[in-house]
Amino acid sequence: MTEPEMRGSTSFGRTRALASGFDGVPWPQFWRDLPALVVPQVPGPERPIEPAAGWSTTAFLPNASPKAGWSLVQHGRGISVTAPDGATWYEGYPLLTRDWRRAAAALRTVLLISGPFTRIDQFATAAAAGTLQVLLVPAR
């Protein structure tokens, strides 16, 4: 199968691919009732996941505080994640559910999950290898 076939040559096929975490598009999850955004690392725009910025490989503690300096803002159907240095870490339109949006607004926190994977079908391998990085960010 060629790359265009894998990505979908019709608008419906392309939408389906984007909706499922292919092409490096983040996807929403819930982790222990906390809204999480899984963000693949894709070539191109850099999304650093450095320990100095608060990222950790340590299992997330449920009573942890959001990392100061980071922010996730919901705007319309999109979101923006800003790093402590003011740089946009992610901006886009992942297919967030109403429940996810409401939980993020109510809890005012979102767990970011990233690591060495570029597509949803590589996520399980990265998780099994223990290479995922997590960061709890304030959300509004």
KEVEX-12978 format. One record per atom (N, C-alpha, C): residue in three letters; x negated, y, z negated; residue number from 1; atom name. Coordinates in steps of 0.05 Angstrom, whole numbers. Layout:
(r ALA; (X; Y; Z); NUM; CA)
...
% end
This chain:
(r MET; (-17; -23; 0); 1; N)
(r MET; (0; 0; 0); 1; CA)
(r MET; (-18; 25; 0); 1; C)
(r THR; (-11; 44; 17); 2; N)
(r THR; (-27; 68; 18); 2; CA)
(r THR; (-19; 87; -4); 2; C)
(r GLU; (-36; 107; -10); 3; N)
(r GLU; (-31; 127; -31); 3; CA)
(r GLU; (-4; 141; -27); 3; C)
(r PRO; (2; 151; -2); 4; N)
(r PRO; (28; 164; 2); 4; CA)
(r PRO; (52; 145; -4); 4; C)
(r GLU; (49; 119; 3); 5; N)
(r GLU; (70; 100; -3); 5; CA)
(r GLU; (73; 96; -33); 5; C)
(r MET; (50; 95; -47); 6; N)
(r MET; (51; 91; -76); 6; CA)
(r MET; (64; 116; -89); 6; C)
(r ARG; (59; 140; -79); 7; N)
(r ARG; (69; 164; -91); 7; CA)
(r ARG; (97; 170; -82); 7; C)
(r GLY; (106; 157; -61); 8; N)
(r GLY; (133; 161; -50); 8; CA)
(r GLY; (133; 182; -28); 8; C)
(r SER; (143; 175; -5); 9; N)
(r SER; (142; 193; 17); 9; CA)
(r SER; (167; 210; 19); 9; C)
(r THR; (188; 203; 5); 10; N)
(r THR; (212; 219; 5); 10; CA)
(r THR; (213; 236; -20); 10; C)
(r SER; (230; 257; -19); 11; N)
(r SER; (232; 273; -43); 11; CA)
(r SER; (241; 257; -67); 11; C)
(r PHE; (259; 237; -63); 12; N)
(r PHE; (268; 220; -85); 12; CA)
(r PHE; (245; 203; -95); 12; C)
(r GLY; (229; 191; -77); 13; N)
(r GLY; (206; 175; -85); 13; CA)
(r GLY; (186; 191; -100); 13; C)
(r ARG; (181; 216; -91); 14; N)
(r ARG; (162; 233; -104); 14; CA)
(r ARG; (171; 241; -132); 14; C)
(r THR; (197; 247; -134); 15; N)
(r THR; (208; 254; -160); 15; CA)
(r THR; (206; 231; -179); 15; C)
(r ARG; (213; 207; -170); 16; N)
(r ARG; (211; 183; -187); 16; CA)
(r ARG; (183; 179; -197); 16; C)
(r ALA; (163; 183; -179); 17; N)
(r ALA; (135; 179; -187); 17; CA)
(r ALA; (127; 199; -208); 17; C)
(r LEU; (135; 224; -204); 18; N)
(r LEU; (128; 245; -223); 18; CA)
(r LEU; (142; 241; -250); 18; C)
(r ALA; (166; 230; -249); 19; N)
(r ALA; (182; 226; -273); 19; CA)
(r ALA; (171; 204; -290); 19; C)
(r SER; (155; 187; -279); 20; N)
(r SER; (146; 164; -294); 20; CA)
(r SER; (117; 165; -303); 20; C)
(r GLY; (104; 188; -302); 21; N)
(r GLY; (76; 191; -311); 21; CA)
(r GLY; (55; 186; -290); 21; C)
(r PHE; (63; 182; -266); 22; N)
(r PHE; (43; 179; -244); 22; CA)
(r PHE; (34; 207; -235); 22; C)
(r ASP; (12; 208; -221); 23; N)
(r ASP; (1; 233; -211); 23; CA)
(r ASP; (-8; 252; -234); 23; C)
(r GLY; (-13; 241; -257); 24; N)
(r GLY; (-24; 257; -279); 24; CA)
(r GLY; (-4; 274; -293); 24; C)
(r VAL; (22; 270; -288); 25; N)
(r VAL; (43; 287; -301); 25; CA)
(r VAL; (48; 276; -329); 25; C)
(r PRO; (46; 293; -349); 26; N)
(r PRO; (52; 284; -377); 26; CA)
(r PRO; (81; 274; -379); 26; C)
(r TRP; (84; 257; -399); 27; N)
(r TRP; (111; 247; -404); 27; CA)
(r TRP; (117; 248; -434); 27; C)
(r PRO; (142; 252; -441); 28; N)
(r PRO; (150; 253; -469); 28; CA)
(r PRO; (153; 226; -482); 28; C)
(r GLN; (148; 224; -508); 29; N)
(r GLN; (152; 200; -523); 29; CA)
(r GLN; (162; 209; -551); 29; C)
(r PHE; (171; 190; -567); 30; N)
(r PHE; (175; 195; -595); 30; CA)
(r PHE; (156; 176; -610); 30; C)
(r TRP; (142; 186; -629); 31; N)
(r TRP; (124; 169; -646); 31; CA)
(r TRP; (133; 174; -675); 31; C)
(r ARG; (144; 153; -687); 32; N)
(r ARG; (154; 154; -714); 32; CA)
(r ARG; (172; 179; -717); 32; C)
(r ASP; (191; 182; -700); 33; N)
(r ASP; (211; 203; -699); 33; CA)
(r ASP; (199; 231; -694); 33; C)
(r LEU; (174; 232; -687); 34; N)
(r LEU; (161; 258; -681); 34; CA)
(r LEU; (158; 260; -651); 34; C)
(r PRO; (166; 283; -639); 35; N)
(r PRO; (163; 286; -610); 35; CA)
(r PRO; (133; 286; -603); 35; C)
(r ALA; (127; 271; -583); 36; N)
(r ALA; (99; 269; -573); 36; CA)
(r ALA; (99; 274; -543); 36; C)
(r LEU; (77; 285; -534); 37; N)
(r LEU; (73; 289; -505); 37; CA)
(r LEU; (47; 275; -498); 37; C)
(r VAL; (50; 255; -480); 38; N)
(r VAL; (27; 240; -471); 38; CA)
(r VAL; (16; 253; -446); 38; C)
(r VAL; (-9; 262; -447); 39; N)
(r VAL; (-21; 278; -426); 39; CA)
(r VAL; (-45; 264; -414); 39; C)
(r PRO; (-42; 253; -389); 40; N)
(r PRO; (-64; 241; -376); 40; CA)
(r PRO; (-86; 261; -370); 40; C)
(r GLN; (-110; 251; -368); 41; N)
(r GLN; (-133; 267; -360); 41; CA)
(r GLN; (-137; 263; -330); 41; C)
(r VAL; (-132; 285; -315); 42; N)
(r VAL; (-133; 283; -286); 42; CA)
(r VAL; (-157; 299; -275); 42; C)
(r PRO; (-167; 292; -252); 43; N)
(r PRO; (-187; 309; -239); 43; CA)
(r PRO; (-175; 336; -233); 43; C)
(r GLY; (-191; 356; -232); 44; N)
(r GLY; (-182; 383; -226); 44; CA)
(r GLY; (-181; 400; -251); 44; C)
(r PRO; (-157; 412; -257); 45; N)
(r PRO; (-156; 429; -281); 45; CA)
(r PRO; (-165; 413; -306); 45; C)
(r GLU; (-184; 425; -319); 46; N)
(r GLU; (-196; 411; -342); 46; CA)
(r GLU; (-178; 414; -367); 46; C)
(r ARG; (-174; 392; -380); 47; N)
(r ARG; (-159; 391; -405); 47; CA)
(r ARG; (-178; 379; -426); 47; C)
(r PRO; (-196; 395; -438); 48; N)
(r PRO; (-215; 383; -456); 48; CA)
(r PRO; (-201; 371; -481); 48; C)
(r ILE; (-212; 349; -490); 49; N)
(r ILE; (-202; 336; -514); 49; CA)
(r ILE; (-226; 332; -533); 49; C)
(r GLU; (-235; 354; -544); 50; N)
(r GLU; (-260; 354; -560); 50; CA)
(r GLU; (-253; 354; -590); 50; C)
(r PRO; (-269; 339; -606); 51; N)
(r PRO; (-265; 339; -635); 51; CA)
(r PRO; (-267; 367; -647); 51; C)
(r ALA; (-284; 384; -636); 52; N)
(r ALA; (-287; 411; -647); 52; CA)
(r ALA; (-261; 427; -645); 52; C)
(r ALA; (-243; 420; -626); 53; N)
(r ALA; (-218; 434; -623); 53; CA)
(r ALA; (-196; 421; -639); 53; C)
(r GLY; (-202; 400; -654); 54; N)
(r GLY; (-183; 387; -671); 54; CA)
(r GLY; (-173; 359; -662); 54; C)
(r TRP; (-182; 350; -639); 55; N)
(r TRP; (-174; 324; -629); 55; CA)
(r TRP; (-187; 302; -646); 55; C)
(r SER; (-173; 280; -649); 56; N)
(r SER; (-183; 259; -667); 56; CA)
(r SER; (-176; 231; -655); 56; C)
(r THR; (-193; 212; -660); 57; N)
(r THR; (-187; 184; -653); 57; CA)
(r THR; (-175; 169; -677); 57; C)
(r THR; (-175; 183; -700); 58; N)
(r THR; (-164; 171; -724); 58; CA)
(r THR; (-134; 169; -722); 58; C)
(r ALA; (-123; 148; -733); 59; N)
(r ALA; (-94; 144; -733); 59; CA)
(r ALA; (-80; 169; -745); 59; C)
(r PHE; (-59; 178; -732); 60; N)
(r PHE; (-45; 202; -741); 60; CA)
(r PHE; (-31; 197; -768); 60; C)
(r LEU; (-35; 215; -786); 61; N)
(r LEU; (-23; 213; -812); 61; CA)
(r LEU; (4; 228; -812); 61; C)
(r PRO; (26; 215; -820); 62; N)
(r PRO; (52; 228; -819); 62; CA)
(r PRO; (54; 255; -834); 62; C)
(r ASN; (38; 259; -855); 63; N)
(r ASN; (40; 283; -871); 63; CA)
(r ASN; (18; 304; -863); 63; C)
(r ALA; (6; 300; -839); 64; N)
(r ALA; (-14; 319; -830); 64; CA)
(r ALA; (-2; 346; -822); 64; C)
(r SER; (-18; 366; -823); 65; N)
(r SER; (-9; 393; -815); 65; CA)
(r SER; (-17; 398; -786); 65; C)
(r PRO; (-1; 414; -772); 66; N)
(r PRO; (-8; 421; -745); 66; CA)
(r PRO; (-35; 436; -744); 66; C)
(r LYS; (-50; 433; -723); 67; N)
(r LYS; (-76; 445; -720); 67; CA)
(r LYS; (-73; 475; -714); 67; C)
(r ALA; (-84; 492; -731); 68; N)
(r ALA; (-83; 521; -727); 68; CA)
(r ALA; (-96; 529; -701); 68; C)
(r GLY; (-85; 549; -689); 69; N)
(r GLY; (-97; 559; -664); 69; CA)
(r GLY; (-83; 548; -639); 69; C)
(r TRP; (-73; 524; -640); 70; N)
(r TRP; (-60; 512; -618); 70; CA)
(r TRP; (-30; 520; -618); 70; C)
(r SER; (-18; 520; -595); 71; N)
(r SER; (11; 525; -595); 71; CA)
(r SER; (24; 511; -570); 71; C)
(r LEU; (48; 502; -574); 72; N)
(r LEU; (64; 491; -553); 72; CA)
(r LEU; (90; 508; -552); 72; C)
(r VAL; (96; 520; -529); 73; N)
(r VAL; (119; 537; -526); 73; CA)
(r VAL; (137; 525; -504); 73; C)
(r GLN; (162; 522; -510); 74; N)
(r GLN; (182; 513; -491); 74; CA)
(r GLN; (193; 538; -477); 74; C)
(r HIS; (194; 538; -451); 75; N)
(r HIS; (205; 560; -436); 75; CA)
(r HIS; (222; 548; -413); 75; C)
(r GLY; (248; 552; -414); 76; N)
(r GLY; (265; 540; -394); 76; CA)
(r GLY; (262; 510; -395); 76; C)
(r ARG; (256; 498; -372); 77; N)
(r ARG; (251; 469; -371); 77; CA)
(r ARG; (222; 462; -374); 77; C)
(r GLY; (205; 482; -375); 78; N)
(r GLY; (176; 477; -377); 78; CA)
(r GLY; (165; 481; -405); 78; C)
(r ILE; (139; 474; -407); 79; N)
(r ILE; (125; 478; -432); 79; CA)
(r ILE; (97; 489; -425); 79; C)
(r SER; (86; 503; -445); 80; N)
(r SER; (58; 512; -443); 80; CA)
(r SER; (44; 504; -469); 80; C)
(r VAL; (20; 493; -466); 81; N)
(r VAL; (3; 487; -489); 81; CA)
(r VAL; (-21; 504; -487); 81; C)
(r THR; (-26; 519; -509); 82; N)
(r THR; (-49; 538; -509); 82; CA)
(r THR; (-69; 529; -530); 82; C)
(r ALA; (-95; 529; -523); 83; N)
(r ALA; (-117; 521; -540); 83; CA)
(r ALA; (-124; 544; -559); 83; C)
(r PRO; (-140; 539; -580); 84; N)
(r PRO; (-148; 560; -598); 84; CA)
(r PRO; (-163; 583; -585); 84; C)
(r ASP; (-177; 578; -563); 85; N)
(r ASP; (-191; 600; -550); 85; CA)
(r ASP; (-173; 617; -532); 85; C)
(r GLY; (-147; 611; -531); 86; N)
(r GLY; (-128; 626; -515); 86; CA)
(r GLY; (-124; 615; -487); 86; C)
(r ALA; (-140; 595; -480); 87; N)
(r ALA; (-137; 583; -453); 87; CA)
(r ALA; (-112; 565; -451); 87; C)
(r THR; (-100; 565; -428); 88; N)
(r THR; (-77; 547; -424); 88; CA)
(r THR; (-88; 519; -421); 88; C)
(r TRP; (-81; 501; -439); 89; N)
(r TRP; (-91; 474; -438); 89; CA)
(r TRP; (-73; 457; -419); 89; C)
(r TYR; (-47; 463; -420); 90; N)
(r TYR; (-28; 450; -402); 90; CA)
(r TYR; (-4; 468; -398); 90; C)
(r GLU; (5; 469; -373); 91; N)
(r GLU; (30; 483; -367); 91; CA)
(r GLU; (43; 468; -345); 91; C)
(r GLY; (69; 462; -349); 92; N)
(r GLY; (83; 447; -329); 92; CA)
(r GLY; (111; 440; -337); 92; C)
(r TYR; (122; 421; -322); 93; N)
(r TYR; (150; 414; -325); 93; CA)
(r TYR; (154; 384; -328); 93; C)
(r PRO; (144; 372; -350); 94; N)
(r PRO; (149; 344; -354); 94; CA)
(r PRO; (179; 340; -359); 94; C)
(r LEU; (188; 316; -352); 95; N)
(r LEU; (217; 311; -355); 95; CA)
(r LEU; (224; 305; -384); 95; C)
(r LEU; (229; 327; -399); 96; N)
(r LEU; (235; 325; -427); 96; CA)
(r LEU; (265; 321; -431); 96; C)
(r THR; (272; 303; -450); 97; N)
(r THR; (300; 299; -456); 97; CA)
(r THR; (310; 320; -474); 97; C)
(r ARG; (336; 323; -476); 98; N)
(r ARG; (348; 342; -494); 98; CA)
(r ARG; (341; 335; -523); 98; C)
(r ASP; (341; 309; -530); 99; N)
(r ASP; (333; 301; -557); 99; CA)
(r ASP; (305; 308; -564); 99; C)
(r TRP; (287; 305; -544); 100; N)
(r TRP; (258; 312; -549); 100; CA)
(r TRP; (256; 342; -553); 100; C)
(r ARG; (269; 358; -537); 101; N)
(r ARG; (268; 387; -540); 101; CA)
(r ARG; (279; 396; -567); 101; C)
(r ARG; (301; 385; -574); 102; N)
(r ARG; (313; 392; -600); 102; CA)
(r ARG; (296; 384; -624); 102; C)
(r ALA; (284; 360; -622); 103; N)
(r ALA; (266; 351; -644); 103; CA)
(r ALA; (242; 369; -646); 103; C)
(r ALA; (230; 377; -623); 104; N)
(r ALA; (207; 394; -623); 104; CA)
(r ALA; (214; 421; -636); 104; C)
(r ALA; (237; 432; -629); 105; N)
(r ALA; (246; 458; -640); 105; CA)
(r ALA; (252; 456; -670); 105; C)
(r ALA; (265; 434; -678); 106; N)
(r ALA; (272; 431; -706); 106; CA)
(r ALA; (248; 425; -724); 106; C)
(r LEU; (230; 408; -715); 107; N)
(r LEU; (207; 400; -731); 107; CA)
(r LEU; (184; 420; -728); 107; C)
(r ARG; (184; 436; -707); 108; N)
(r ARG; (164; 456; -701); 108; CA)
(r ARG; (136; 444; -698); 108; C)
(r THR; (135; 419; -690); 109; N)
(r THR; (109; 406; -685); 109; CA)
(r THR; (113; 385; -663); 109; C)
(r VAL; (92; 381; -648); 110; N)
(r VAL; (91; 361; -627); 110; CA)
(r VAL; (63; 348; -628); 110; C)
(r LEU; (63; 322; -625); 111; N)
(r LEU; (39; 306; -625); 111; CA)
(r LEU; (30; 304; -596); 111; C)
(r LEU; (6; 314; -590); 112; N)
(r LEU; (-6; 310; -563); 112; CA)
(r LEU; (-23; 284; -564); 112; C)
(r ILE; (-20; 268; -544); 113; N)
(r ILE; (-36; 243; -541); 113; CA)
(r ILE; (-49; 244; -514); 113; C)
(r SER; (-75; 240; -514); 114; N)
(r SER; (-90; 241; -489); 114; CA)
(r SER; (-113; 221; -490); 114; C)
(r GLY; (-128; 219; -469); 115; N)
(r GLY; (-151; 200; -469); 115; CA)
(r GLY; (-159; 194; -441); 115; C)
(r PRO; (-176; 174; -438); 116; N)
(r PRO; (-187; 167; -412); 116; CA)
(r PRO; (-168; 150; -395); 116; C)
(r PHE; (-146; 162; -387); 117; N)
(r PHE; (-127; 149; -368); 117; CA)
(r PHE; (-116; 172; -351); 117; C)
(r THR; (-109; 165; -326); 118; N)
(r THR; (-99; 185; -308); 118; CA)
(r THR; (-70; 179; -300); 118; C)
(r ARG; (-60; 155; -306); 119; N)
(r ARG; (-32; 148; -299); 119; CA)
(r ARG; (-20; 131; -321); 119; C)
(r ILE; (6; 130; -321); 120; N)
(r ILE; (20; 116; -342); 120; CA)
(r ILE; (13; 87; -343); 120; C)
(r ASP; (7; 75; -320); 121; N)
(r ASP; (0; 46; -320); 121; CA)
(r ASP; (-28; 41; -332); 121; C)
(r GLN; (-44; 61; -338); 122; N)
(r GLN; (-70; 58; -350); 122; CA)
(r GLN; (-69; 64; -380); 122; C)
(r PHE; (-46; 74; -390); 123; N)
(r PHE; (-44; 82; -418); 123; CA)
(r PHE; (-48; 59; -437); 123; C)
(r ALA; (-35; 36; -432); 124; N)
(r ALA; (-37; 13; -450); 124; CA)
(r ALA; (-66; 4; -453); 124; C)
(r THR; (-81; 4; -431); 125; N)
(r THR; (-109; -4; -432); 125; CA)
(r THR; (-125; 15; -449); 125; C)
(r ALA; (-121; 41; -446); 126; N)
(r ALA; (-135; 61; -463); 126; CA)
(r ALA; (-128; 57; -492); 126; C)
(r ALA; (-102; 52; -498); 127; N)
(r ALA; (-94; 48; -525); 127; CA)
(r ALA; (-106; 23; -537); 127; C)
(r ALA; (-106; 2; -522); 128; N)
(r ALA; (-118; -23; -532); 128; CA)
(r ALA; (-148; -20; -537); 128; C)
(r ALA; (-161; -4; -521); 129; N)
(r ALA; (-190; 1; -525); 129; CA)
(r ALA; (-196; 20; -548); 129; C)
(r GLY; (-176; 32; -559); 130; N)
(r GLY; (-180; 51; -581); 130; CA)
(r GLY; (-192; 77; -573); 130; C)
(r THR; (-186; 86; -548); 131; N)
(r THR; (-199; 110; -538); 131; CA)
(r THR; (-179; 134; -536); 131; C)
(r LEU; (-155; 131; -547); 132; N)
(r LEU; (-136; 153; -546); 132; CA)
(r LEU; (-145; 174; -566); 132; C)
(r GLN; (-138; 199; -560); 133; N)
(r GLN; (-143; 222; -578); 133; CA)
(r GLN; (-116; 234; -585); 133; C)
(r VAL; (-113; 244; -609); 134; N)
(r VAL; (-88; 256; -618); 134; CA)
(r VAL; (-92; 283; -630); 134; C)
(r LEU; (-72; 300; -628); 135; N)
(r LEU; (-73; 327; -639); 135; CA)
(r LEU; (-45; 336; -645); 135; C)
(r LEU; (-40; 344; -670); 136; N)
(r LEU; (-14; 354; -678); 136; CA)
(r LEU; (-14; 384; -675); 136; C)
(r VAL; (4; 395; -659); 137; N)
(r VAL; (5; 424; -653); 137; CA)
(r VAL; (31; 436; -662); 137; C)
(r PRO; (30; 462; -670); 138; N)
(r PRO; (55; 476; -676); 138; CA)
(r PRO; (71; 481; -650); 138; C)
(r ALA; (97; 480; -652); 139; N)
(r ALA; (114; 483; -628); 139; CA)
(r ALA; (136; 504; -634); 139; C)
(r ARG; (143; 518; -614); 140; N)
(r ARG; (166; 536; -616); 140; CA)
(r ARG; (182; 536; -590); 140; C)
% end
